[in-house]
Amino acid sequence: MRPIPITSLIRLLLLALLCGLPSVAGDERLEFFETKIRPVLIEHCYACHSTAAETAKGSLLLDSRAGWM
């Protein structure tokens, strides 16, 4: 099985956050993010895309809302 490219993974995560959850209550969305999305970001993305990284690749910071926008 071929691994998913990180850019595709980020796109899928953003899509799930922005489009797939509007009908779910706020607490459920937060729980979904904390249990399903954040662990993937921590494992695969934060090393290069967080304020803790020496240089944010592509100027994308995933540990703040402003960094996503």
Predicted model as a PDB file, atoms N, CA, C, CB and O in Angstrom, pLDDT in the B-factor column:
MODEL        1                                                                  
ATOM      1  N   MET A   1       0.839  -1.182   0.000  1.00 53.00           N  
ATOM      2  CA  MET A   1       0.000   0.000   0.000  1.00 53.00           C  
ATOM      3  C   MET A   1       0.887   1.250   0.000  1.00 53.00           C  
ATOM      4  CB  MET A   1      -0.956  -0.004   1.222  1.00 53.00           C  
ATOM      5  O   MET A   1       1.798   1.370   0.819  1.00 53.00           O  
ATOM      6  N   ARG A   2       0.621   2.153  -0.899  1.00 64.00           N  
ATOM      7  CA  ARG A   2       1.405   3.369  -1.070  1.00 64.00           C  
ATOM      8  C   ARG A   2       1.018   4.414  -0.018  1.00 64.00           C  
ATOM      9  CB  ARG A   2       1.210   3.937  -2.487  1.00 64.00           C  
ATOM     10  O   ARG A   2      -0.174   4.628   0.204  1.00 64.00           O  
ATOM     11  N   PRO A   3       1.984   5.071   0.637  1.00 62.00           N  
ATOM     12  CA  PRO A   3       1.637   6.091   1.623  1.00 62.00           C  
ATOM     13  C   PRO A   3       0.997   7.316   0.962  1.00 62.00           C  
ATOM     14  CB  PRO A   3       2.884   6.509   2.408  1.00 62.00           C  
ATOM     15  O   PRO A   3       1.282   7.634  -0.192  1.00 62.00           O  
ATOM     16  N   ILE A   4       0.148   7.979   1.699  1.00 62.00           N  
ATOM     17  CA  ILE A   4      -0.516   9.189   1.211  1.00 62.00           C  
ATOM     18  C   ILE A   4       0.467  10.349   1.284  1.00 62.00           C  
ATOM     19  CB  ILE A   4      -1.807   9.501   2.036  1.00 62.00           C  
ATOM     20  O   ILE A   4       1.075  10.568   2.332  1.00 62.00           O  
ATOM     21  N   PRO A   5       0.640  11.103   0.192  1.00 71.00           N  
ATOM     22  CA  PRO A   5       1.521  12.274   0.239  1.00 71.00           C  
ATOM     23  C   PRO A   5       1.014  13.263   1.290  1.00 71.00           C  
ATOM     24  CB  PRO A   5       1.606  12.958  -1.157  1.00 71.00           C  
ATOM     25  O   PRO A   5      -0.195  13.414   1.467  1.00 71.00           O  
ATOM     26  N   ILE A   6       1.919  13.927   1.978  1.00 72.00           N  
ATOM     27  CA  ILE A   6       1.555  14.827   3.071  1.00 72.00           C  
ATOM     28  C   ILE A   6       0.650  15.959   2.605  1.00 72.00           C  
ATOM     29  CB  ILE A   6       2.802  15.402   3.708  1.00 72.00           C  
ATOM     30  O   ILE A   6      -0.232  16.379   3.355  1.00 72.00           O  
ATOM     31  N   THR A   7       0.841  16.465   1.390  1.00 73.00           N  
ATOM     32  CA  THR A   7      -0.030  17.539   0.908  1.00 73.00           C  
ATOM     33  C   THR A   7      -1.463  17.049   0.756  1.00 73.00           C  
ATOM     34  CB  THR A   7       0.483  18.089  -0.429  1.00 73.00           C  
ATOM     35  O   THR A   7      -2.405  17.787   1.043  1.00 73.00           O  
ATOM     36  N   SER A   8      -1.633  15.820   0.311  1.00 71.00           N  
ATOM     37  CA  SER A   8      -2.971  15.246   0.192  1.00 71.00           C  
ATOM     38  C   SER A   8      -3.585  15.038   1.565  1.00 71.00           C  
ATOM     39  CB  SER A   8      -2.927  13.920  -0.574  1.00 71.00           C  
ATOM     40  O   SER A   8      -4.784  15.246   1.751  1.00 71.00           O  
ATOM     41  N   LEU A   9      -2.778  14.635   2.513  1.00 71.00           N  
ATOM     42  CA  LEU A   9      -3.254  14.432   3.872  1.00 71.00           C  
ATOM     43  C   LEU A   9      -3.732  15.742   4.475  1.00 71.00           C  
ATOM     44  CB  LEU A   9      -2.156  13.821   4.737  1.00 71.00           C  
ATOM     45  O   LEU A   9      -4.789  15.789   5.106  1.00 71.00           O  
ATOM     46  N   ILE A  10      -2.963  16.800   4.286  1.00 74.00           N  
ATOM     47  CA  ILE A  10      -3.356  18.110   4.806  1.00 74.00           C  
ATOM     48  C   ILE A  10      -4.649  18.565   4.149  1.00 74.00           C  
ATOM     49  CB  ILE A  10      -2.241  19.151   4.573  1.00 74.00           C  
ATOM     50  O   ILE A  10      -5.536  19.081   4.830  1.00 74.00           O  
ATOM     51  N   ARG A  11      -4.774  18.386   2.855  1.00 72.00           N  
ATOM     52  CA  ARG A  11      -6.003  18.779   2.161  1.00 72.00           C  
ATOM     53  C   ARG A  11      -7.208  18.017   2.700  1.00 72.00           C  
ATOM     54  CB  ARG A  11      -5.866  18.541   0.655  1.00 72.00           C  
ATOM     55  O   ARG A  11      -8.274  18.600   2.900  1.00 72.00           O  
ATOM     56  N   LEU A  12      -7.046  16.725   2.933  1.00 69.00           N  
ATOM     57  CA  LEU A  12      -8.147  15.921   3.475  1.00 69.00           C  
ATOM     58  C   LEU A  12      -8.537  16.383   4.871  1.00 69.00           C  
ATOM     59  CB  LEU A  12      -7.761  14.441   3.507  1.00 69.00           C  
ATOM     60  O   LEU A  12      -9.722  16.453   5.195  1.00 69.00           O  
ATOM     61  N   LEU A  13      -7.551  16.698   5.694  1.00 71.00           N  
ATOM     62  CA  LEU A  13      -7.838  17.167   7.044  1.00 71.00           C  
ATOM     63  C   LEU A  13      -8.557  18.510   7.025  1.00 71.00           C  
ATOM     64  CB  LEU A  13      -6.549  17.276   7.850  1.00 71.00           C  
ATOM     65  O   LEU A  13      -9.519  18.717   7.765  1.00 71.00           O  
ATOM     66  N   LEU A  14      -8.092  19.413   6.183  1.00 72.00           N  
ATOM     67  CA  LEU A  14      -8.752  20.715   6.068  1.00 72.00           C  
ATOM     68  C   LEU A  14     -10.170  20.569   5.540  1.00 72.00           C  
ATOM     69  CB  LEU A  14      -7.950  21.642   5.157  1.00 72.00           C  
ATOM     70  O   LEU A  14     -11.082  21.247   6.013  1.00 72.00           O  
ATOM     71  N   LEU A  15     -10.361  19.698   4.571  1.00 69.00           N  
ATOM     72  CA  LEU A  15     -11.692  19.461   4.030  1.00 69.00           C  
ATOM     73  C   LEU A  15     -12.627  18.936   5.114  1.00 69.00           C  
ATOM     74  CB  LEU A  15     -11.627  18.475   2.857  1.00 69.00           C  
ATOM     75  O   LEU A  15     -13.774  19.371   5.212  1.00 69.00           O  
ATOM     76  N   ALA A  16     -12.144  18.012   5.918  1.00 68.00           N  
ATOM     77  CA  ALA A  16     -12.959  17.467   7.005  1.00 68.00           C  
ATOM     78  C   ALA A  16     -13.325  18.551   8.003  1.00 68.00           C  
ATOM     79  CB  ALA A  16     -12.220  16.329   7.715  1.00 68.00           C  
ATOM     80  O   ALA A  16     -14.446  18.584   8.511  1.00 68.00           O  
ATOM     81  N   LEU A  17     -12.386  19.431   8.282  1.00 66.00           N  
ATOM     82  CA  LEU A  17     -12.650  20.499   9.239  1.00 66.00           C  
ATOM     83  C   LEU A  17     -13.593  21.555   8.699  1.00 66.00           C  
ATOM     84  CB  LEU A  17     -11.365  21.144   9.651  1.00 66.00           C  
ATOM     85  O   LEU A  17     -14.512  21.987   9.396  1.00 66.00           O  
ATOM     86  N   LEU A  18     -13.374  21.971   7.473  1.00 66.00           N  
ATOM     87  CA  LEU A  18     -14.114  23.094   6.920  1.00 66.00           C  
ATOM     88  C   LEU A  18     -15.470  22.728   6.328  1.00 66.00           C  
ATOM     89  CB  LEU A  18     -13.297  23.748   5.880  1.00 66.00           C  
ATOM     90  O   LEU A  18     -16.394  23.541   6.360  1.00 66.00           O  
ATOM     91  N   CYS A  19     -15.602  21.535   5.795  1.00 63.00           N  
ATOM     92  CA  CYS A  19     -16.816  21.192   5.066  1.00 63.00           C  
ATOM     93  C   CYS A  19     -17.610  20.036   5.671  1.00 63.00           C  
ATOM     94  CB  CYS A  19     -16.464  20.857   3.666  1.00 63.00           C  
ATOM     95  O   CYS A  19     -18.838  20.012   5.584  1.00 63.00           O  
ATOM     96  N   GLY A  20     -16.931  19.107   6.267  1.00 57.00           N  
ATOM     97  CA  GLY A  20     -17.604  17.887   6.666  1.00 57.00           C  
ATOM     98  C   GLY A  20     -18.280  17.890   8.006  1.00 57.00           C  
ATOM     99  O   GLY A  20     -18.965  16.921   8.335  1.00 57.00           O  
ATOM    100  N   LEU A  21     -18.125  18.931   8.804  1.00 54.00           N  
ATOM    101  CA  LEU A  21     -18.628  18.876  10.156  1.00 54.00           C  
ATOM    102  C   LEU A  21     -19.637  19.959  10.541  1.00 54.00           C  
ATOM    103  CB  LEU A  21     -17.503  18.941  11.064  1.00 54.00           C  
ATOM    104  O   LEU A  21     -19.911  20.092  11.734  1.00 54.00           O  
ATOM    105  N   PRO A  22     -20.204  20.734   9.634  1.00 56.00           N  
ATOM    106  CA  PRO A  22     -21.062  21.834  10.067  1.00 56.00           C  
ATOM    107  C   PRO A  22     -22.335  21.392  10.774  1.00 56.00           C  
ATOM    108  CB  PRO A  22     -21.424  22.665   8.895  1.00 56.00           C  
ATOM    109  O   PRO A  22     -22.886  22.169  11.554  1.00 56.00           O  
ATOM    110  N   SER A  23     -22.826  20.185  10.538  1.00 59.00           N  
ATOM    111  CA  SER A  23     -24.072  19.747  11.150  1.00 59.00           C  
ATOM    112  C   SER A  23     -23.866  19.138  12.535  1.00 59.00           C  
ATOM    113  CB  SER A  23     -24.754  18.749  10.253  1.00 59.00           C  
ATOM    114  O   SER A  23     -24.836  18.811  13.219  1.00 59.00           O  
ATOM    115  N   VAL A  24     -22.618  18.984  12.946  1.00 60.00           N  
ATOM    116  CA  VAL A  24     -22.313  18.386  14.240  1.00 60.00           C  
ATOM    117  C   VAL A  24     -22.185  19.499  15.278  1.00 60.00           C  
ATOM    118  CB  VAL A  24     -21.008  17.532  14.171  1.00 60.00           C  
ATOM    119  O   VAL A  24     -21.649  20.566  14.978  1.00 60.00           O  
ATOM    120  N   ALA A  25     -22.673  19.256  16.496  1.00 66.00           N  
ATOM    121  CA  ALA A  25     -22.592  20.250  17.561  1.00 66.00           C  
ATOM    122  C   ALA A  25     -21.148  20.621  17.853  1.00 66.00           C  
ATOM    123  CB  ALA A  25     -23.266  19.731  18.828  1.00 66.00           C  
ATOM    124  O   ALA A  25     -20.241  19.822  17.619  1.00 66.00           O  
ATOM    125  N   GLY A  26     -20.928  21.834  18.366  1.00 70.00           N  
ATOM    126  CA  GLY A  26     -19.589  22.351  18.629  1.00 70.00           C  
ATOM    127  C   GLY A  26     -18.736  21.437  19.482  1.00 70.00           C  
ATOM    128  O   GLY A  26     -17.569  21.212  19.160  1.00 70.00           O  
ATOM    129  N   ASP A  27     -19.290  20.897  20.572  1.00 79.00           N  
ATOM    130  CA  ASP A  27     -18.519  20.005  21.442  1.00 79.00           C  
ATOM    131  C   ASP A  27     -18.105  18.743  20.705  1.00 79.00           C  
ATOM    132  CB  ASP A  27     -19.328  19.640  22.687  1.00 79.00           C  
ATOM    133  O   ASP A  27     -16.996  18.248  20.906  1.00 79.00           O  
ATOM    134  N   GLU A  28     -18.962  18.221  19.869  1.00 83.00           N  
ATOM    135  CA  GLU A  28     -18.645  17.019  19.101  1.00 83.00           C  
ATOM    136  C   GLU A  28     -17.574  17.304  18.064  1.00 83.00           C  
ATOM    137  CB  GLU A  28     -19.899  16.468  18.424  1.00 83.00           C  
ATOM    138  O   GLU A  28     -16.713  16.463  17.806  1.00 83.00           O  
ATOM    139  N   ARG A  29     -17.626  18.488  17.468  1.00 80.00           N  
ATOM    140  CA  ARG A  29     -16.597  18.866  16.498  1.00 80.00           C  
ATOM    141  C   ARG A  29     -15.242  18.983  17.168  1.00 80.00           C  
ATOM    142  CB  ARG A  29     -16.958  20.186  15.813  1.00 80.00           C  
ATOM    143  O   ARG A  29     -14.233  18.524  16.631  1.00 80.00           O  
ATOM    144  N   LEU A  30     -15.219  19.600  18.346  1.00 83.00           N  
ATOM    145  CA  LEU A  30     -13.973  19.744  19.085  1.00 83.00           C  
ATOM    146  C   LEU A  30     -13.417  18.373  19.463  1.00 83.00           C  
ATOM    147  CB  LEU A  30     -14.188  20.602  20.342  1.00 83.00           C  
ATOM    148  O   LEU A  30     -12.219  18.126  19.323  1.00 83.00           O  
ATOM    149  N   GLU A  31     -14.282  17.488  19.939  1.00 88.00           N  
ATOM    150  CA  GLU A  31     -13.844  16.136  20.289  1.00 88.00           C  
ATOM    151  C   GLU A  31     -13.305  15.401  19.062  1.00 88.00           C  
ATOM    152  CB  GLU A  31     -15.003  15.342  20.915  1.00 88.00           C  
ATOM    153  O   GLU A  31     -12.284  14.719  19.143  1.00 88.00           O  
ATOM    154  N   PHE A  32     -13.999  15.542  17.914  1.00 85.00           N  
ATOM    155  CA  PHE A  32     -13.541  14.916  16.673  1.00 85.00           C  
ATOM    156  C   PHE A  32     -12.159  15.436  16.297  1.00 85.00           C  
ATOM    157  CB  PHE A  32     -14.540  15.179  15.528  1.00 85.00           C  
ATOM    158  O   PHE A  32     -11.269  14.659  15.951  1.00 85.00           O  
ATOM    159  N   PHE A  33     -11.984  16.758  16.367  1.00 83.00           N  
ATOM    160  CA  PHE A  33     -10.693  17.350  16.014  1.00 83.00           C  
ATOM    161  C   PHE A  33      -9.593  16.840  16.939  1.00 83.00           C  
ATOM    162  CB  PHE A  33     -10.769  18.884  16.075  1.00 83.00           C  
ATOM    163  O   PHE A  33      -8.527  16.432  16.479  1.00 83.00           O  
ATOM    164  N   GLU A  34      -9.854  16.865  18.235  1.00 88.00           N  
ATOM    165  CA  GLU A  34      -8.835  16.478  19.207  1.00 88.00           C  
ATOM    166  C   GLU A  34      -8.478  14.996  19.137  1.00 88.00           C  
ATOM    167  CB  GLU A  34      -9.305  16.816  20.597  1.00 88.00           C  
ATOM    168  O   GLU A  34      -7.334  14.633  19.409  1.00 88.00           O  
ATOM    169  N   THR A  35      -9.429  14.133  18.780  1.00 90.00           N  
ATOM    170  CA  THR A  35      -9.153  12.697  18.762  1.00 90.00           C  
ATOM    171  C   THR A  35      -8.744  12.172  17.394  1.00 90.00           C  
ATOM    172  CB  THR A  35     -10.356  11.949  19.233  1.00 90.00           C  
ATOM    173  O   THR A  35      -8.004  11.192  17.312  1.00 90.00           O  
ATOM    174  N   LYS A  36      -9.209  12.802  16.319  1.00 87.00           N  
ATOM    175  CA  LYS A  36      -8.944  12.283  14.968  1.00 87.00           C  
ATOM    176  C   LYS A  36      -7.977  13.138  14.152  1.00 87.00           C  
ATOM    177  CB  LYS A  36     -10.237  12.161  14.217  1.00 87.00           C  
ATOM    178  O   LYS A  36      -7.138  12.599  13.431  1.00 87.00           O  
ATOM    179  N   ILE A  37      -8.081  14.450  14.254  1.00 84.00           N  
ATOM    180  CA  ILE A  37      -7.304  15.345  13.388  1.00 84.00           C  
ATOM    181  C   ILE A  37      -5.980  15.755  14.025  1.00 84.00           C  
ATOM    182  CB  ILE A  37      -8.118  16.587  13.057  1.00 84.00           C  
ATOM    183  O   ILE A  37      -4.921  15.590  13.419  1.00 84.00           O  
ATOM    184  N   ARG A  38      -6.036  16.290  15.243  1.00 85.00           N  
ATOM    185  CA  ARG A  38      -4.809  16.789  15.879  1.00 85.00           C  
ATOM    186  C   ARG A  38      -3.715  15.722  15.984  1.00 85.00           C  
ATOM    187  CB  ARG A  38      -5.128  17.319  17.264  1.00 85.00           C  
ATOM    188  O   ARG A  38      -2.556  16.044  15.724  1.00 85.00           O  
ATOM    189  N   PRO A  39      -4.017  14.468  16.350  1.00 89.00           N  
ATOM    190  CA  PRO A  39      -2.934  13.476  16.406  1.00 89.00           C  
ATOM    191  C   PRO A  39      -2.220  13.281  15.065  1.00 89.00           C  
ATOM    192  CB  PRO A  39      -3.487  12.147  16.873  1.00 89.00           C  
ATOM    193  O   PRO A  39      -1.009  13.061  15.036  1.00 89.00           O  
ATOM    194  N   VAL A  40      -2.952  13.358  13.972  1.00 87.00           N  
ATOM    195  CA  VAL A  40      -2.334  13.220  12.645  1.00 87.00           C  
ATOM    196  C   VAL A  40      -1.452  14.431  12.352  1.00 87.00           C  
ATOM    197  CB  VAL A  40      -3.420  13.064  11.543  1.00 87.00           C  
ATOM    198  O   VAL A  40      -0.347  14.289  11.828  1.00 87.00           O  
ATOM    199  N   LEU A  41      -1.944  15.623  12.692  1.00 84.00           N  
ATOM    200  CA  LEU A  41      -1.141  16.826  12.485  1.00 84.00           C  
ATOM    201  C   LEU A  41       0.143  16.770  13.308  1.00 84.00           C  
ATOM    202  CB  LEU A  41      -1.949  18.080  12.848  1.00 84.00           C  
ATOM    203  O   LEU A  41       1.218  17.112  12.814  1.00 84.00           O  
ATOM    204  N   ILE A  42       0.031  16.343  14.551  1.00 86.00           N  
ATOM    205  CA  ILE A  42       1.210  16.252  15.410  1.00 86.00           C  
ATOM    206  C   ILE A  42       2.217  15.256  14.839  1.00 86.00           C  
ATOM    207  CB  ILE A  42       0.806  15.843  16.839  1.00 86.00           C  
ATOM    208  O   ILE A  42       3.414  15.539  14.780  1.00 86.00           O  
ATOM    209  N   GLU A  43       1.736  14.106  14.424  1.00 87.00           N  
ATOM    210  CA  GLU A  43       2.632  13.056  13.930  1.00 87.00           C  
ATOM    211  C   GLU A  43       3.284  13.397  12.596  1.00 87.00           C  
ATOM    212  CB  GLU A  43       1.875  11.766  13.794  1.00 87.00           C  
ATOM    213  O   GLU A  43       4.459  13.101  12.383  1.00 87.00           O  
ATOM    214  N   HIS A  44       2.522  14.021  11.695  1.00 85.00           N  
ATOM    215  CA  HIS A  44       3.017  14.186  10.322  1.00 85.00           C  
ATOM    216  C   HIS A  44       3.335  15.624   9.906  1.00 85.00           C  
ATOM    217  CB  HIS A  44       2.017  13.635   9.382  1.00 85.00           C  
ATOM    218  O   HIS A  44       4.033  15.828   8.913  1.00 85.00           O  
ATOM    219  N   CYS A  45       2.844  16.619  10.635  1.00 84.00           N  
ATOM    220  CA  CYS A  45       2.914  17.976  10.097  1.00 84.00           C  
ATOM    221  C   CYS A  45       3.617  19.006  10.986  1.00 84.00           C  
ATOM    222  CB  CYS A  45       1.550  18.446   9.824  1.00 84.00           C  
ATOM    223  O   CYS A  45       4.327  19.874  10.478  1.00 84.00           O  
ATOM    224  N   TYR A  46       3.427  18.921  12.296  1.00 84.00           N  
ATOM    225  CA  TYR A  46       3.906  19.972  13.184  1.00 84.00           C  
ATOM    226  C   TYR A  46       5.412  20.166  13.178  1.00 84.00           C  
ATOM    227  CB  TYR A  46       3.467  19.683  14.559  1.00 84.00           C  
ATOM    228  O   TYR A  46       5.882  21.273  13.445  1.00 84.00           O  
ATOM    229  N   ALA A  47       6.177  19.137  12.886  1.00 86.00           N  
ATOM    230  CA  ALA A  47       7.638  19.279  12.895  1.00 86.00           C  
ATOM    231  C   ALA A  47       8.103  20.373  11.935  1.00 86.00           C  
ATOM    232  CB  ALA A  47       8.301  17.948  12.528  1.00 86.00           C  
ATOM    233  O   ALA A  47       9.086  21.061  12.208  1.00 86.00           O  
ATOM    234  N   CYS A  48       7.406  20.534  10.820  1.00 86.00           N  
ATOM    235  CA  CYS A  48       7.791  21.541   9.819  1.00 86.00           C  
ATOM    236  C   CYS A  48       6.799  22.701   9.731  1.00 86.00           C  
ATOM    237  CB  CYS A  48       7.921  20.887   8.454  1.00 86.00           C  
ATOM    238  O   CYS A  48       7.121  23.743   9.159  1.00 86.00           O  
ATOM    239  N   HIS A  49       5.609  22.538  10.284  1.00 85.00           N  
ATOM    240  CA  HIS A  49       4.553  23.539  10.118  1.00 85.00           C  
ATOM    241  C   HIS A  49       3.965  23.962  11.457  1.00 85.00           C  
ATOM    242  CB  HIS A  49       3.448  22.998   9.216  1.00 85.00           C  
ATOM    243  O   HIS A  49       2.755  23.873  11.663  1.00 85.00           O  
ATOM    244  N   SER A  50       4.821  24.423  12.370  1.00 85.00           N  
ATOM    245  CA  SER A  50       4.349  24.938  13.654  1.00 85.00           C  
ATOM    246  C   SER A  50       5.266  26.058  14.107  1.00 85.00           C  
ATOM    247  CB  SER A  50       4.287  23.813  14.722  1.00 85.00           C  
ATOM    248  O   SER A  50       6.342  26.260  13.544  1.00 85.00           O  
ATOM    249  N   THR A  51       4.837  26.781  15.123  1.00 84.00           N  
ATOM    250  CA  THR A  51       5.666  27.865  15.641  1.00 84.00           C  
ATOM    251  C   THR A  51       6.931  27.324  16.294  1.00 84.00           C  
ATOM    252  CB  THR A  51       4.878  28.706  16.642  1.00 84.00           C  
ATOM    253  O   THR A  51       7.903  28.062  16.456  1.00 84.00           O  
ATOM    254  N   ALA A  52       6.934  26.041  16.672  1.00 85.00           N  
ATOM    255  CA  ALA A  52       8.125  25.425  17.265  1.00 85.00           C  
ATOM    256  C   ALA A  52       9.179  25.054  16.216  1.00 85.00           C  
ATOM    257  CB  ALA A  52       7.726  24.184  18.048  1.00 85.00           C  
ATOM    258  O   ALA A  52      10.337  24.821  16.563  1.00 85.00           O  
ATOM    259  N   ALA A  53       8.793  24.997  14.947  1.00 83.00           N  
ATOM    260  CA  ALA A  53       9.737  24.667  13.867  1.00 83.00           C  
ATOM    261  C   ALA A  53      10.679  25.845  13.645  1.00 83.00           C  
ATOM    262  CB  ALA A  53       8.979  24.314  12.543  1.00 83.00           C  
ATOM    263  O   ALA A  53      10.292  27.001  13.810  1.00 83.00           O  
ATOM    264  N   GLU A  54      11.915  25.541  13.272  1.00 80.00           N  
ATOM    265  CA  GLU A  54      12.877  26.614  13.002  1.00 80.00           C  
ATOM    266  C   GLU A  54      12.383  27.514  11.873  1.00 80.00           C  
ATOM    267  CB  GLU A  54      14.255  26.027  12.648  1.00 80.00           C  
ATOM    268  O   GLU A  54      12.407  28.738  11.994  1.00 80.00           O  
ATOM    269  N   THR A  55      11.942  26.912  10.789  1.00 79.00           N  
ATOM    270  CA  THR A  55      11.389  27.641   9.647  1.00 79.00           C  
ATOM    271  C   THR A  55      10.131  26.921   9.193  1.00 79.00           C  
ATOM    272  CB  THR A  55      12.427  27.755   8.478  1.00 79.00           C  
ATOM    273  O   THR A  55      10.164  25.723   8.909  1.00 79.00           O  
ATOM    274  N   ALA A  56       9.028  27.644   9.125  1.00 74.00           N  
ATOM    275  CA  ALA A  56       7.772  27.039   8.678  1.00 74.00           C  
ATOM    276  C   ALA A  56       7.830  26.857   7.172  1.00 74.00           C  
ATOM    277  CB  ALA A  56       6.545  27.910   9.085  1.00 74.00           C  
ATOM    278  O   ALA A  56       7.960  27.829   6.429  1.00 74.00           O  
ATOM    279  N   LYS A  57       7.737  25.636   6.730  1.00 79.00           N  
ATOM    280  CA  LYS A  57       7.773  25.362   5.295  1.00 79.00           C  
ATOM    281  C   LYS A  57       6.537  25.953   4.628  1.00 79.00           C  
ATOM    282  CB  LYS A  57       7.861  23.838   5.025  1.00 79.00           C  
ATOM    283  O   LYS A  57       5.414  25.749   5.088  1.00 79.00           O  
ATOM    284  N   GLY A  58       6.751  26.674   3.560  1.00 80.00           N  
ATOM    285  CA  GLY A  58       5.662  27.267   2.798  1.00 80.00           C  
ATOM    286  C   GLY A  58       4.873  28.299   3.581  1.00 80.00           C  
ATOM    287  O   GLY A  58       3.753  28.635   3.197  1.00 80.00           O  
ATOM    288  N   SER A  59       5.432  28.808   4.671  1.00 79.00           N  
ATOM    289  CA  SER A  59       4.763  29.782   5.538  1.00 79.00           C  
ATOM    290  C   SER A  59       3.435  29.276   6.087  1.00 79.00           C  
ATOM    291  CB  SER A  59       4.534  31.067   4.784  1.00 79.00           C  
ATOM    292  O   SER A  59       2.565  30.074   6.434  1.00 79.00           O  
ATOM    293  N   LEU A  60       3.273  27.975   6.166  1.00 82.00           N  
ATOM    294  CA  LEU A  60       2.048  27.369   6.685  1.00 82.00           C  
ATOM    295  C   LEU A  60       2.269  26.927   8.121  1.00 82.00           C  
ATOM    296  CB  LEU A  60       1.604  26.172   5.810  1.00 82.00           C  
ATOM    297  O   LEU A  60       3.099  26.060   8.395  1.00 82.00           O  
ATOM    298  N   LEU A  61       1.517  27.533   9.039  1.00 82.00           N  
ATOM    299  CA  LEU A  61       1.573  27.152  10.444  1.00 82.00           C  
ATOM    300  C   LEU A  61       0.256  26.493  10.813  1.00 82.00           C  
ATOM    301  CB  LEU A  61       1.859  28.382  11.357  1.00 82.00           C  
ATOM    302  O   LEU A  61      -0.811  27.087  10.651  1.00 82.00           O  
ATOM    303  N   LEU A  62       0.332  25.270  11.307  1.00 81.00           N  
ATOM    304  CA  LEU A  62      -0.882  24.514  11.590  1.00 81.00           C  
ATOM    305  C   LEU A  62      -1.279  24.540  13.056  1.00 81.00           C  
ATOM    306  CB  LEU A  62      -0.707  23.099  11.152  1.00 81.00           C  
ATOM    307  O   LEU A  62      -2.256  23.893  13.435  1.00 81.00           O  
ATOM    308  N   ASP A  63      -0.558  25.262  13.881  1.00 80.00           N  
ATOM    309  CA  ASP A  63      -0.896  25.286  15.294  1.00 80.00           C  
ATOM    310  C   ASP A  63      -1.613  26.572  15.718  1.00 80.00           C  
ATOM    311  CB  ASP A  63       0.352  25.112  16.112  1.00 80.00           C  
ATOM    312  O   ASP A  63      -1.700  26.881  16.906  1.00 80.00           O  
ATOM    313  N   SER A  64      -2.121  27.311  14.738  1.00 78.00           N  
ATOM    314  CA  SER A  64      -2.947  28.487  15.050  1.00 78.00           C  
ATOM    315  C   SER A  64      -3.914  28.733  13.879  1.00 78.00           C  
ATOM    316  CB  SER A  64      -2.046  29.761  15.315  1.00 78.00           C  
ATOM    317  O   SER A  64      -3.616  28.397  12.733  1.00 78.00           O  
ATOM    318  N   ARG A  65      -5.038  29.306  14.183  1.00 78.00           N  
ATOM    319  CA  ARG A  65      -6.020  29.614  13.134  1.00 78.00           C  
ATOM    320  C   ARG A  65      -5.449  30.588  12.121  1.00 78.00           C  
ATOM    321  CB  ARG A  65      -7.300  30.190  13.746  1.00 78.00           C  
ATOM    322  O   ARG A  65      -5.643  30.420  10.917  1.00 78.00           O  
ATOM    323  N   ALA A  66      -4.744  31.609  12.601  1.00 80.00           N  
ATOM    324  CA  ALA A  66      -4.149  32.588  11.697  1.00 80.00           C  
ATOM    325  C   ALA A  66      -3.135  31.935  10.764  1.00 80.00           C  
ATOM    326  CB  ALA A  66      -3.482  33.708  12.493  1.00 80.00           C  
ATOM    327  O   ALA A  66      -3.009  32.339   9.608  1.00 80.00           O  
ATOM    328  N   GLY A  67      -2.414  30.934  11.249  1.00 79.00           N  
ATOM    329  CA  GLY A  67      -1.434  30.237  10.424  1.00 79.00           C  
ATOM    330  C   GLY A  67      -2.071  29.439   9.312  1.00 79.00           C  
ATOM    331  O   GLY A  67      -1.459  29.248   8.261  1.00 79.00           O  
ATOM    332  N   TRP A  68      -3.304  28.960   9.523  1.00 75.00           N  
ATOM    333  CA  TRP A  68      -4.021  28.197   8.496  1.00 75.00           C  
ATOM    334  C   TRP A  68      -4.493  29.117   7.390  1.00 75.00           C  
ATOM    335  CB  TRP A  68      -5.214  27.445   9.105  1.00 75.00           C  
ATOM    336  O   TRP A  68      -4.549  28.730   6.223  1.00 75.00           O  
ATOM    337  N   MET A  69      -4.830  30.330   7.765  1.00 72.00           N  
ATOM    338  CA  MET A  69      -5.404  31.266   6.797  1.00 72.00           C  
ATOM    339  C   MET A  69      -4.309  31.990   6.081  1.00 72.00           C  
ATOM    340  CB  MET A  69      -6.341  32.263   7.474  1.00 72.00           C  
ATOM    341  O   MET A  69      -4.582  32.827   5.220  1.00 72.00           O  
TER     342      MET A  69                                                      
ENDMDL                                                                          
END                                                                             
